[in-house]
Amino acid sequence: MATKIRLARGGAKKKPFYQVVVADERFPRDGRFIENLGQYDPRQNPVMVNIDEDRVMEWLKKGAQPTDTVRRLLRDKGLWAKFKQA
């Protein structure tokens, strides 16, 4: 089973809100997921990003691959550098 850390979209039309989730790559974007790791709201100023650092690090160590967007969010929070050092 190949797991991904990716965004699942929620919210109304033209008002996106995302959850950072761990999901099997075969499931649809907004479909079933294994665990919710946080939220991302690009509409707030400044952008709101809440991520459970411990759970993200655990999933990365297990081999979960983040998507490009999630990798950018992790880099902005400093988690990606912390993972690369470990």
C-alpha positions in Angstrom: 0.0 0.0 0.0 1.5 3.3 -1.1 0.5 6.1 1.2 0.5 9.8 0.4 0.2 12.9 2.6 -2.0 15.2 0.6 -4.8 17.8 0.7 -8.5 16.9 0.7 -10.7 19.8 -0.3 -13.7 20.9 1.6 -15.7 24.1 1.8 -18.2 25.7 -0.6 -17.7 26.7 -4.2 -15.1 29.4 -4.5 -14.3 29.1 -0.8 -11.8 26.2 -0.5 -10.7 24.8 2.8 -8.3 21.8 2.9 -7.5 19.0 5.4 -4.0 17.5 5.4 -4.6 13.8 5.3 -2.8 10.5 4.9 -4.5 8.3 2.3 -3.8 5.4 0.1 -2.9 6.8 -3.3 -5.6 4.7 -5.0 -8.4 6.6 -3.2 -10.0 9.7 -4.7 -8.8 13.2 -3.6 -11.8 13.8 -1.3 -12.5 10.1 -0.6 -11.5 7.8 2.2 -8.4 8.6 4.2 -6.4 6.9 7.0 -5.7 9.9 9.3 -6.3 13.6 9.4 -3.1 15.5 10.2 -4.2 19.1 10.1 -5.9 21.9 8.2 -4.9 24.5 5.6 -7.0 27.6 4.8 -5.5 29.6 1.9 -8.2 32.3 2.2 -7.2 33.7 5.6 -4.7 36.5 5.9 -2.1 35.3 6.9 -2.7 31.8 5.5 -3.8 29.3 8.3 -1.8 26.1 8.5 -2.3 23.8 11.5 -0.3 20.5 11.3 0.2 17.8 14.0 4.1 17.7 13.8 4.5 14.4 15.7 2.0 12.5 13.5 3.5 14.0 10.3 7.0 12.9 11.3 5.8 9.4 12.2 4.1 9.0 8.8 7.1 10.4 6.9 9.3 7.8 8.7 6.9 5.1 7.7 7.5 6.1 4.1 4.4 8.2 3.3 5.2 10.5 0.4 3.9 14.1 0.5 2.5 15.8 -2.6 4.3 18.9 -3.9 1.9 21.2 -2.2 2.1 19.5 1.2 5.9 19.4 0.9 5.8 23.2 0.4 3.6 23.6 3.5 6.0 21.3 5.5 9.0 23.3 4.3 7.3 26.6 5.3 6.6 25.2 8.8 10.2 23.8 9.1 9.1 20.2 9.3 10.7 19.1 6.1 14.2 20.2 7.2 13.6 18.5 10.5 12.7 15.2 8.7 15.7 15.4 6.4 18.0 15.8 9.4 16.7 12.7 11.1 
